[in-house]
């Protein structure tokens, strides 16, 4: 049985591996000239940058993925545990390094606020329990039925789905600095802490308990590793291949795709491309969700990114550095409540060359800056230039070093680029936010209700945004394909 997978992001790569392992003849078609989807790499003058994800969290999910094929991450890339995991700036000479050791983290909290370490230990114990429930069970559910969410464990924790992370943290912690540190991990879920169920505190266990890692060579090496696995399983890749139309047969089932490289036929189609865009390639009557549906959804932010080469090593920074020296709630309003360009944005920066010499020439620094933005904002070169100057000036002030004259080059990436390169709905960077009514069963379905042999995978469907969830999404999609289009040992049959 032939399967076509659209896109080569983490979910598509994972799905292709699982299907190939089961005997499907799999072809992956990718719009761009390289594998990886958002996890592509930009190189210039000896510098290297991960264009997309830069954080490697939840290493157990990666281990589980490769383990399904008798492999491990070390067969494809080397992992380095970061210590500190990251640095957080709150002001000039006011920062915290988040250590790798839990005991050191407890000490950090207790030094900041007496008694906070006692709360943190209880909080993380609950977070670990939630992690085990979520990551070892719930996130692997296909989202086909609401009853998937009803288990003995989730019923016991029902209150955590109706209480926010913010309520839980603010009820016990008085220090604004510690509150920001505890609320930070849920930003990976794409929503405000006040709108994120307290059950998702399992992200705090992912942070403090499992640690922050760096794959040597960057996240692009992880994509390459999964690509190598896929190729070894017989998956074929076709690059620079953009899908223009999905054609159905007389019974309304998927028949073939029309691309700039010709027509490709298959028995099953799985799209890891933008969900909204994929449905726009179908006849209107075969689309599950109309424009009104998508417009009502809460999307995770888009982003303004800068990839910068410096001609010297920088000081006072860590591999991952967060700049929380401005009001988070005000910035969040500009993202979720009143979509607009923020006046005083928080921002994040990655300096991978601090850890990994492959990212910059000797004595120089590679830096990626990211400002979260509301999706669908108008962006221009003038705005990009204005915000670049703003964050470099803030960086100089906070770290007490001159930097502007040391910039060799900078490249920006923003809303319009996400639309152009990934057909991303409203130029979102991370998919749908994990709010209560956009969790599991309430997310867009993996199997189309209109086209029975069309499936979806990735950040707009189950289980949600992020690299580990994308790997899991690929597994779930492959299992649903196998459920409805199972290959028998002696012949191909559809059930």
C-alpha positions in Angstrom: 0.0 0.0 0.0 1.3 3.4 -1.0 1.3 6.4 1.4 2.3 10.0 0.6 3.3 12.3 3.5 3.2 16.0 2.8 6.0 18.0 4.6 9.2 16.9 6.3 8.9 18.4 9.8 9.3 16.2 12.9 5.7 14.8 12.8 5.9 13.9 9.1 9.4 12.3 9.5 8.2 10.3 12.5 5.0 9.2 10.7 7.0 8.1 7.6 9.2 5.9 9.8 6.4 4.2 11.6 4.5 3.5 8.3 7.6 2.3 6.5 8.4 -0.1 9.4 4.9 -1.6 9.0 5.5 -2.3 5.3 3.9 0.8 3.6 5.6 2.2 0.5 6.1 5.8 1.7 7.0 8.9 -0.2 7.6 12.3 1.6 7.1 15.4 -0.5 8.7 18.6 0.8 8.0 22.1 -0.5 11.4 23.5 0.5 14.9 22.5 -0.6 15.9 20.7 2.6 14.4 18.3 5.1 13.2 19.4 8.5 10.2 21.7 8.1 10.6 24.5 10.7 13.8 22.8 12.0 15.9 24.0 9.1 19.4 25.5 9.3 20.7 28.8 8.0 24.5 29.1 7.4 26.6 32.2 6.5 30.3 33.1 6.7 31.1 30.1 8.9 28.2 30.8 11.3 25.2 28.4 11.7 21.7 28.9 13.1 18.7 26.7 13.9 15.9 28.6 12.1 13.2 26.8 14.1 13.3 25.0 17.5 16.4 25.5 19.6 15.3 23.8 22.9 15.8 20.1 23.4 13.4 19.1 26.3 11.8 15.8 27.2 14.7 13.6 26.1 12.6 10.5 27.1 10.3 11.1 24.1 13.2 11.1 21.7 14.6 7.9 23.3 11.2 6.2 23.0 10.9 7.2 19.4 14.3 5.8 18.3 13.8 2.8 20.6 10.7 1.8 18.5 13.2 1.0 15.7 15.9 -0.6 17.8 18.0 2.6 17.8 18.8 5.4 20.3 19.6 9.1 19.8 23.3 8.4 20.2 23.2 6.5 17.0 22.6 9.8 15.2 23.7 12.7 17.4 25.5 13.5 20.6 23.6 15.1 23.5 25.1 17.6 25.9 23.3 18.5 29.1 23.4 22.2 29.7 24.4 23.6 33.2 23.0 26.1 33.7 20.0 25.0 31.7 19.3 28.7 31.0 19.7 32.2 32.4 16.9 34.6 33.1 17.5 38.4 33.2 15.1 40.5 35.3 17.2 43.8 35.1 20.7 45.2 35.1 22.9 42.9 37.2 19.7 41.1 38.2 19.6 37.6 36.8 19.2 33.9 37.8 21.1 30.9 36.4 18.9 27.8 36.5 21.2 24.9 37.4 20.9 21.4 36.2 20.8 19.9 39.8 17.4 19.9 41.5 19.1 20.5 44.9 20.7 23.6 43.5 17.3 24.7 42.2 15.8 24.3 45.6 18.6 26.4 47.1 18.1 29.1 44.4 14.4 29.3 45.3 15.0 29.3 49.1 17.6 32.0 48.8 15.1 34.2 46.9 12.1 33.5 49.1 12.1 31.6 52.5 9.8 28.6 52.4 9.5 28.5 48.6 11.7 25.4 48.2 9.1 23.4 50.3 6.3 24.5 47.9 8.6 23.8 44.9 9.4 20.2 46.0 5.7 19.4 46.5 4.8 21.2 43.2 7.4 19.2 41.3 6.3 15.9 42.8 2.8 16.6 41.5 4.3 17.8 38.2 6.1 14.5 37.8 2.9 12.5 38.5 1.1 14.6 35.9 4.0 14.1 33.5 3.8 10.3 33.9 0.0 10.5 33.2 0.3 12.9 30.3 3.4 11.8 28.5 3.1 8.1 29.1 -0.6 7.9 28.3 -2.8 10.8 27.5 -0.7 12.5 24.7 -0.7 9.2 22.8 -4.5 9.1 22.5 -5.8 9.8 19.0 -8.4 12.4 20.0 -11.2 10.3 18.5 -13.4 10.3 21.6 -13.9 12.5 24.6 -13.8 9.4 26.8 -10.1 9.1 26.1 -9.6 11.8 28.7 -11.6 10.0 31.3 -9.3 7.8 33.4 -9.0 7.1 37.1 -6.0 9.4 37.3 -7.5 12.3 35.3 -10.8 12.2 37.3 -8.7 12.5 40.5 -7.1 15.6 39.0 -10.2 17.1 37.5 -9.7 20.3 39.4 -6.3 20.9 37.8 -8.1 21.2 34.4 -10.2 24.1 35.7 -7.5 25.9 37.6 -4.7 27.8 35.8 -1.0 27.5 36.2 -1.0 31.2 37.3 -3.5 30.6 40.1 -1.5 27.6 41.4 1.8 29.4 41.4 0.7 32.8 42.6 -1.2 31.3 45.5 2.0 30.0 47.0 4.9 32.1 45.6 5.2 35.9 46.4 8.5 36.6 44.5 7.8 38.0 41.0 11.1 36.6 39.9 10.2 33.0 41.0 6.8 33.3 39.5 8.3 34.2 36.1 10.6 31.2 36.3 7.8 28.8 37.1 5.4 30.3 34.5 8.0 30.2 31.7 7.8 26.5 30.7 4.1 26.7 29.8 5.0 29.3 27.1 6.0 26.2 25.1 2.3 25.3 25.1 1.5 28.6 23.3 -1.0 30.2 25.8 -0.9 32.6 28.7 -0.3 31.0 32.1 -3.7 32.4 33.2 -5.3 30.3 30.4 -3.2 27.2 30.7 -4.7 24.4 32.9 -2.7 23.7 36.1 -2.4 20.0 34.9 0.2 21.3 32.5 2.6 21.9 35.3 4.2 18.7 34.0 6.2 21.1 31.8 7.9 22.3 35.0 9.1 18.7 35.6 10.3 18.6 32.0 12.3 21.7 32.8 13.7 21.1 36.3 13.4 17.3 36.5 14.6 16.2 33.0 16.8 19.1 32.2 17.8 21.1 29.1 19.9 19.5 26.5 21.7 20.4 23.4 22.2 18.1 20.4 25.7 18.7 19.1 25.4 20.4 15.8 21.9 21.7 16.7 18.3 20.6 16.1 19.0 20.2 12.5 21.1 17.1 13.4 18.0 15.6 15.0 16.0 16.1 11.7 18.9 14.6 9.8 19.0 11.6 12.2 15.3 10.9 11.7 15.7 11.3 8.0 18.6 8.8 8.0 16.4 6.4 9.9 13.6 6.9 7.4 15.8 6.3 4.4 17.1 3.1 6.0 13.5 2.0 6.3 12.9 2.6 2.6 11.2 6.1 2.7 11.7 8.1 -0.5 12.1 11.9 -0.2 11.1 14.4 -3.0 12.3 18.0 -2.3 11.3 21.3 -3.9 7.9 19.6 -4.4 4.9 21.9 -3.7 1.4 20.5 -3.6 -1.0 22.6 -5.6 -4.2 20.4 -5.4 -5.5 17.3 -3.7 -7.7 15.3 -6.1 -10.5 13.0 -5.0 -12.1 10.1 -6.9 -15.9 9.8 -7.6 -16.4 8.3 -4.1 -14.8 11.3 -2.5 -11.6 9.5 -1.4 -8.1 10.8 -1.9 -6.7 9.8 -5.3 -3.7 11.8 -6.1 -1.8 15.1 -5.5 -0.9 17.6 -8.2 2.6 19.2 -7.6 5.1 21.3 -9.5 6.8 18.0 -10.2 3.8 16.2 -11.6 1.0 14.0 -10.3 1.6 11.5 -7.5 -0.9 8.8 -6.6 -1.2 6.8 -3.4 -3.7 4.9 -1.3 -3.4 7.1 1.7 -2.4 10.7 2.2 -1.0 12.1 5.5 -0.4 15.8 5.7 2.2 17.3 8.1 1.8 20.6 6.4 -0.3 23.4 7.8 -3.8 21.9 8.5 -5.7 24.9 7.2 -3.6 25.1 4.1 -4.0 21.4 3.3 -7.8 21.6 3.5 -7.7 24.7 1.2 -6.3 22.3 -1.5 -9.5 20.2 -1.3 -12.9 20.9 -2.9 -14.9 23.1 -0.5 -17.4 20.3 0.2 -14.6 18.1 1.4 -13.2 20.5 4.0 -14.1 19.8 7.7 -13.4 23.3 9.0 -14.4 26.6 7.5 -12.7 30.0 7.9 -14.9 30.9 10.8 -13.7 27.8 12.8 -10.1 28.7 12.3 -10.6 32.4 13.1 -12.2 31.5 16.5 -9.2 29.3 17.5 -6.5 30.6 19.9 -3.2 30.3 18.1 0.2 30.1 19.7 2.3 33.2 18.9 4.2 34.0 15.7 7.7 35.4 16.1 10.2 37.9 14.9 13.6 36.3 14.8 17.1 37.6 14.1 20.1 35.5 13.2 23.2 37.4 14.1 26.9 36.9 13.7 29.2 38.7 16.2 32.9 39.2 15.6 33.8 38.5 19.3 32.7 36.3 22.2 30.0 37.8 24.4 29.9 37.9 28.2 27.2 37.5 30.8 25.1 35.1 28.8 24.2 31.4 28.7 23.4 29.1 25.8 19.7 29.9 26.4 19.0 33.3 27.9 15.6 34.8 28.7 15.0 38.5 29.0 12.1 39.1 31.4 13.0 42.6 32.3 9.7 44.0 31.1 6.1 43.3 32.0 5.1 39.9 30.7 1.3 40.5 31.1 1.5 43.7 29.0 3.4 41.8 26.3 0.8 38.9 26.5 -2.0 41.4 25.9 -0.4 42.4 22.6 -0.3 38.8 21.6 -3.7 37.4 22.7 -6.0 40.2 23.7 -5.2 43.2 21.5 -3.0 41.9 18.7 -0.4 44.5 18.0 3.3 45.1 18.1 4.5 45.2 21.7 6.1 48.4 23.0 8.4 46.7 25.5 8.7 43.1 24.4 10.2 40.2 26.4 12.6 38.3 24.2 14.6 35.1 24.2 18.2 34.6 22.8 20.2 31.5 22.0 24.0 31.6 21.9 24.7 28.0 20.8 28.4 28.8 20.1 28.9 29.1 23.9 28.4 25.3 24.0 29.1 24.1 20.5 32.1 25.4 18.4 30.4 24.3 15.2 28.1 27.2 15.3 30.6 30.0 14.8 34.2 30.6 13.8 36.8 30.6 16.5 36.5 33.7 18.8 33.1 34.7 17.4 29.5 34.2 18.5 26.4 33.0 16.9 23.1 34.4 18.2 19.4 33.9 17.6 16.9 36.4 19.0 13.2 35.7 19.2 10.3 38.1 20.1 6.9 36.4 20.4 4.3 38.2 18.4 0.6 37.9 17.7 -0.1 35.9 14.5 -1.1 37.8 11.3 0.6 41.1 12.2 1.8 43.2 9.3 5.6 43.2 9.3 8.0 45.3 7.3 11.7 45.9 7.0 11.3 49.1 8.9 9.6 47.4 11.9 12.1 44.6 11.9 14.9 47.1 11.9 13.3 49.1 14.7 12.9 46.0 16.9 16.4 44.8 16.2 17.8 48.0 17.4 15.6 47.9 20.5 16.7 44.4 21.6 20.4 44.9 20.9 20.2 48.1 22.9 18.5 46.2 25.8 21.1 43.5 25.6 23.9 46.0 25.8 22.3 47.7 28.8 21.5 44.4 30.7 24.9 42.8 30.1 27.0 46.0 30.3 28.9 45.5 27.0 29.0 47.2 23.6 27.7 45.1 20.8 26.4 47.1 17.8 29.8 47.7 16.3 30.6 44.0 16.6 27.7 42.8 14.4 29.0 41.2 11.2 25.6 40.5 9.8 22.0 39.9 10.8 19.1 38.2 9.0 15.5 38.6 10.1 12.5 36.2 9.9 8.9 37.1 10.7 5.2 36.6 10.1 5.4 36.9 6.3 8.2 34.4 6.1 6.2 31.8 8.1 3.4 32.2 5.6 5.7 32.0 2.6 7.9 29.1 3.7 5.3 26.9 5.5 1.9 28.2 4.3 1.4 28.8 8.0 -2.1 30.0 8.9 -1.8 33.7 9.9 1.9 33.2 10.0 1.8 31.3 13.4 5.1 29.8 14.5 3.9 27.1 17.0 0.4 25.9 16.1 -2.7 25.9 18.3 -2.4 26.9 21.9 -3.1 24.2 24.5 -6.0 25.8 26.3 -8.6 23.6 27.9 -11.0 23.7 24.9 -8.1 23.1 22.5 -6.8 19.9 24.2 -6.9 16.4 22.9 -10.5 15.6 21.6 -11.1 19.3 21.1 -8.3 19.8 18.6 -8.7 19.4 14.8 -9.0 15.7 14.0 -6.1 13.5 12.8 -8.5 11.6 10.5 -10.6 13.6 8.1 -14.3 13.1 8.6 -14.9 14.1 5.0 -12.1 12.2 3.1 -11.6 8.8 4.8 -8.1 8.1 3.5 -6.8 11.6 4.4 -5.0 12.1 7.7 -3.2 15.0 9.4 -0.2 15.2 11.8 1.7 18.0 13.5 1.2 21.0 15.7 -2.3 21.9 14.7 -3.7 18.5 15.6 -3.2 16.0 18.5 -1.4 16.4 20.9 -0.1 20.0 20.3 2.8 22.3 19.7 6.5 21.5 20.3 9.0 19.0 19.0 8.3 16.1 21.4 4.5 16.4 20.8 5.2 16.4 17.0 7.1 13.1 17.2 4.1 11.7 19.2 1.7 13.1 16.6 3.5 11.3 13.9 3.1 8.0 15.8 -0.6 8.6 16.5 -1.3 9.4 12.8 0.5 6.3 11.7 -1.5 4.2 14.1 -4.8 5.6 12.8 -3.6 4.9 9.2 -2.8 1.3 10.2 -6.2 1.0 12.0 -8.2 2.0 9.0 -5.8 0.9 6.2 -4.1 -2.2 7.6 -1.7 -4.3 5.4 -2.3 -8.0 5.8 0.7 -10.4 5.7 -0.2 -11.8 2.3 -2.0 -9.0 0.6 -3.1 -5.5 1.0 -6.5 -5.0 2.4 -8.5 -2.0 3.6 -10.5 -2.5 6.8 
